[in-house]
Amino acid sequence: MEEFENLMNNIGKINLNGLNLGYIGARSLMHISDDEYVNVVYDICKSFRDFYETTAKKYREGVSREINLDAAKMLQDRADKISKLIQNEKMYKEKAKRLLTFLENLYLSSNKKSIDEEITPFSVENGKVKIPDGSVAHATSLSQLAGISKGGLLASEWFGELEFACEGRFCCFLSKVSQTNVSAILERRIAKLYFDTNSPIAKLLFSMDFFAYEKVKADNPDYVEKMFLPEVIELFETIIEPLSPSGTNMYKSSRTASWIAIPGGIPSQLVKGIMLSSKEGRKLDELVENCCLLFPKAVVFDETYTVLRMPELIGESDDKKIR
C-alpha cells in the first residue's frame, strides 16, 4: 500500500543524542526508556491513527478505488483502539516509559544472569549434531557475530532504528527449525545461530513471543492471561502491537508461521550452536576459531551438521577439534 510505505519512510529513523549505554562494535546502544524515545513512540501511534482514519474514509467513499467497507471497518477499528490508548497524552507517556523501563531492565538483567546460565547442549551422534524439532535459530552475516557476542541478539530500536517492516517493533526475530526443514545449503558469509530454550532465562524470554501472543489472542483469548505475564501483555498492548500492524497476522502465513518475535533481545550466552558454510574454504578454520572465542558455550558445525568444534566448556582440549 503506497500510503503505508510513505508513512514508514517518514518515521523510519530516530535521532537520539546523549542516550548512550555503550558501544557494540561501532554502534551506540541507546536507552530505550529515555523520554525522547517515549515521545517518538507516542508520535508514531498518532501517525498510525491518522493514517488508519484517513485510509478508512477513502475505502468508505471509494476514493480512487472501489468501495471496501470491510477494509474500512478494520482500519477504523484500529484507529479507534489507538485513539482510546493515547487519548490522555501524559498518562500514555508515563505508561510507555514504565513499560520501556521494564523492557530495558529485562534486557540488562537477563544479559547479566545468563553469564552463569547452564544451557542444554545439542546431542552429537557419529560426529553430527542432532537438531530437535522446535529448535530456535537466527541467520546473520558473519560481520555481525562480534556485535551479537557482546550484546546479544537485539532489537534494532536499541540502536535508534525502528524495525522497518512494522512486524515486531522493539523485538528481535528468530524462527523455529528442525533437522528436516533446515536448508542443507548455507551461503558464504552467513552463520546460523541456535539458541537454548530450556534454561530459566531462556524459558522466560521465549514465553514472551509477540507472534504467539497474537495467535493466542485470536484463537483462544481466554488463555492469554494464563500464558503471558501481566507486564508482558501490557507491553504488547501499549507499545508493540500499536507500532507493529504487520505482525498481527504472521501466524496465518505458512512462510512466517514459524517466526518468533522476542521483546528486547536474547543474551549471547544462550547461543548453543553455530552453523557455518563449508563453502568458506580455507577461511573456515579461522572462522571456527573465532566463533569458539565469541560463543564459548556453542558447538560449531557445517551445513551437513558435521561437528567442526565442540564448545570450550565440554571435554578436554584434545577432544574439542573433531575435523
C-alpha positions in Angstrom: 0.0 0.0 0.0 1.6 3.2 -1.2 0.3 5.4 1.6 1.7 3.0 4.2 5.1 2.9 2.5 5.2 6.7 2.5 4.3 6.8 6.2 7.1 4.4 7.0 9.7 6.4 5.0 8.9 9.4 7.2 9.2 7.7 10.6 11.8 5.1 9.9 14.6 6.7 11.8 15.1 8.1 15.3 17.7 10.7 16.0 18.7 10.3 19.7 21.6 12.1 21.4 23.1 11.6 24.8 21.4 8.2 25.5 24.5 6.1 25.1 24.6 2.8 27.1 28.0 1.9 25.5 29.1 0.6 22.1 28.6 -2.7 20.3 31.2 -2.5 17.6 30.8 0.9 16.1 27.1 1.2 17.0 25.9 3.1 20.0 23.5 1.4 22.3 20.6 3.6 23.3 18.4 3.9 26.5 15.1 2.9 25.0 13.3 4.2 28.2 14.5 7.8 27.7 11.8 10.5 27.4 12.9 11.3 23.9 12.2 7.7 22.8 8.8 7.8 24.7 7.9 10.9 22.7 8.8 9.1 19.4 6.6 6.1 20.4 3.7 8.5 21.1 4.2 10.3 17.8 4.2 7.0 15.8 0.9 6.0 17.5 -0.6 9.3 16.4 0.7 8.8 12.9 -0.8 5.3 12.6 -4.1 6.5 14.0 -4.3 9.4 11.5 -3.3 7.0 8.7 -5.9 4.5 9.6 -8.7 7.1 9.8 -7.8 8.7 6.5 -7.5 5.4 4.7 -10.7 4.1 6.2 -12.5 7.2 4.9 -11.1 6.6 1.4 -12.3 3.0 1.5 -15.8 4.0 2.6 -16.1 6.7 0.0 -14.4 4.8 -2.8 -11.8 7.5 -3.5 -9.6 6.3 -6.4 -10.8 2.7 -5.9 -13.9 0.7 -5.3 -15.7 0.9 -2.0 -14.4 -1.6 0.5 -16.5 -1.5 3.7 -14.7 -4.5 5.3 -11.3 -2.9 5.0 -12.8 0.5 6.1 -14.2 -1.1 9.3 -10.9 -2.9 10.1 -8.9 0.3 9.7 -11.4 2.3 11.7 -11.3 -0.2 14.5 -7.5 0.1 14.6 -7.8 3.9 14.7 -10.4 3.8 17.5 -8.2 1.5 19.5 -5.2 3.7 19.3 -7.3 6.8 19.9 -8.5 5.3 23.2 -5.0 4.2 24.1 -3.4 7.7 23.6 -6.4 10.0 24.4 -4.5 11.2 27.5 -1.1 12.1 26.3 0.5 12.5 29.7 -0.9 9.2 31.1 0.1 7.3 27.9 3.7 8.6 28.0 4.0 7.7 31.7 2.8 4.2 31.0 5.0 3.8 27.9 8.0 5.0 29.9 7.3 2.5 32.7 7.0 -0.4 30.2 10.1 0.6 28.2 12.0 0.8 31.5 10.7 -2.7 32.3 11.9 -3.9 28.9 15.3 -2.3 29.3 15.8 -3.7 32.8 14.7 -7.2 31.5 17.5 -7.0 28.8 20.1 -5.8 31.3 19.3 -8.3 34.0 18.9 -11.3 31.6 22.2 -10.4 29.9 23.9 -10.4 33.3 22.3 -13.5 34.7 22.9 -15.5 31.5 26.7 -15.5 32.0 26.4 -18.3 34.6 23.4 -19.9 33.0 23.8 -23.6 32.2 22.4 -24.5 28.7 21.4 -27.8 27.3 23.9 -28.9 24.6 22.9 -30.5 21.4 23.4 -34.2 21.3 26.1 -35.5 18.9 25.9 -38.9 17.1 28.7 -40.2 14.9 30.2 -36.7 14.6 27.0 -35.0 13.6 24.8 -32.6 15.6 21.2 -33.7 16.1 18.7 -30.7 15.8 15.5 -31.4 17.8 12.2 -30.2 16.3 11.3 -26.8 17.6 14.9 -25.6 17.9 15.2 -21.8 17.6 17.7 -20.2 15.3 18.6 -16.8 13.7 20.6 -16.4 10.5 23.0 -13.5 10.4 26.0 -12.2 8.5 29.5 -13.1 9.7 30.2 -9.4 10.2 27.5 -9.3 12.9 28.9 -12.1 15.1 31.2 -9.9 17.2 28.4 -7.5 18.0 25.9 -10.3 18.9 28.6 -11.9 21.1 29.0 -8.6 23.0 25.3 -7.5 23.3 23.2 -10.4 22.3 20.6 -10.6 19.5 19.0 -7.2 19.9 16.0 -5.3 18.5 17.1 -2.5 16.1 15.5 0.1 18.4 18.4 -0.2 20.8 20.4 1.4 18.0 17.9 4.2 17.3 16.5 2.4 14.2 12.8 1.5 14.0 12.2 -2.0 12.7 11.1 -1.0 9.2 8.6 -3.7 8.3 6.5 -3.0 11.4 6.3 -6.7 12.2 7.6 -6.5 15.7 8.8 -3.2 17.0 11.2 -3.4 19.9 11.6 -7.2 19.2 14.4 -9.4 17.8 13.5 -12.2 15.4 14.2 -15.9 15.3 12.5 -18.9 13.8 11.7 -22.5 14.8 13.6 -25.1 12.9 14.3 -28.8 12.8 16.8 -31.2 11.3 14.4 -31.9 8.4 13.4 -28.3 7.5 16.7 -26.6 7.7 18.1 -25.9 4.3 21.2 -28.1 3.6 22.7 -25.1 1.7 24.1 -22.2 3.7 25.6 -19.4 1.7 29.0 -18.0 2.3 29.4 -15.1 4.8 26.3 -16.3 6.7 26.1 -18.0 10.0 23.0 -19.6 11.7 22.9 -19.2 15.5 21.0 -21.7 17.6 19.7 -20.6 21.0 19.0 -22.6 24.1 15.3 -22.7 25.1 15.5 -24.8 28.3 17.3 -22.7 30.9 15.2 -20.5 33.2 16.2 -17.3 31.5 15.6 -18.8 28.0 12.1 -20.1 29.1 11.2 -16.6 30.4 12.3 -14.8 27.3 10.8 -17.3 24.8 7.5 -17.2 26.7 7.2 -13.5 25.5 6.8 -14.3 21.8 4.8 -11.5 20.3 3.6 -13.5 17.3 2.5 -16.3 19.6 0.6 -13.8 21.7 -1.3 -12.6 18.6 -2.2 -16.1 17.7 -3.5 -17.0 21.2 -5.4 -13.7 21.4 -7.2 -14.5 18.2 -7.8 -18.3 18.7 -8.0 -18.7 22.5 -8.5 -15.3 24.1 -9.4 -16.9 27.5 -5.8 -18.3 27.7 -4.0 -15.0 27.2 -3.7 -14.2 30.9 -2.8 -17.8 31.7 0.1 -17.9 29.2 1.6 -14.3 29.4 2.7 -12.2 32.4 0.6 -9.1 33.1 3.6 -6.8 32.3 4.2 -8.5 29.0 0.5 -8.2 28.0 0.6 -4.5 28.9 3.8 -4.1 26.9 2.3 -5.8 23.8 -1.0 -3.9 24.0 0.5 -0.4 24.8 3.6 -0.3 22.6 4.5 -3.3 20.4 1.1 -4.1 18.9 0.1 -0.5 18.1 3.5 0.0 16.4 3.6 -3.3 14.6 0.5 -3.7 12.5 2.2 -6.0 10.0 2.9 -8.5 12.8 -0.6 -9.3 14.0 -1.2 -12.0 11.3 2.2 -13.5 11.0 0.9 -16.9 12.3 -1.6 -17.2 9.4 1.1 -17.4 6.7 3.0 -20.6 6.1 6.0 -18.5 5.3 6.1 -16.8 8.7 4.2 -19.2 11.0 7.5 -20.4 12.4 8.8 -16.9 13.1 9.3 -15.7 16.7 9.5 -12.1 18.0 11.0 -11.6 21.4 10.9 -8.1 23.0 14.3 -6.5 23.7 16.7 -9.2 22.9 18.3 -12.6 23.6 21.6 -12.8 25.5 24.6 -14.2 23.5 25.3 -16.6 26.4 22.3 -18.6 25.2 23.8 -19.4 21.9 24.4 -23.2 21.9 25.2 -23.9 18.3 26.6 -22.2 15.2 26.2 -23.4 11.7 28.9 -22.2 9.2 29.1 -22.9 5.5 31.8 -25.3 4.3 32.0 -23.1 1.2 34.2 -20.7 3.3 37.1 -23.0 2.2 40.4 -22.0 3.6 38.8 -19.4 5.9 36.7 -21.9 7.6 39.3 -22.9 10.3 39.8 -19.2 11.2 36.0 -18.7 11.4 35.6 -21.8 13.6 38.3 -20.5 16.0 36.7 -17.0 16.1 33.2 -18.5 16.8 34.7 -20.5 19.7 36.1 -17.3 21.2 32.9 -15.3 20.7 30.5 -18.0 21.8 32.3 -20.4 24.2 29.2 -22.5 25.0 28.4 -23.3 21.4 29.2 -26.3 19.2 30.2 -25.3 15.7 29.1 -27.3 12.7 28.6 -27.1 9.0 25.5 -27.3 6.8 25.7 -31.1 6.8 25.6 -30.9 10.7 29.2 -32.3 10.9 30.8 -31.1 14.1 33.7 -28.7 13.5 34.4 -27.9 17.1 32.9 -28.8 20.4 32.4 -26.0 23.0 35.3 -25.0 25.2 33.3 -26.0 28.3 32.9 -29.6 27.1 35.7 -32.1 27.1 39.4 -31.8 27.2 41.3 -29.7 24.7 42.4 -32.7 22.6 38.8 -33.7 22.1 37.5 -30.3 21.1 38.6 -30.4 17.4 36.7 -33.0 15.5 37.5 -32.2 12.0 
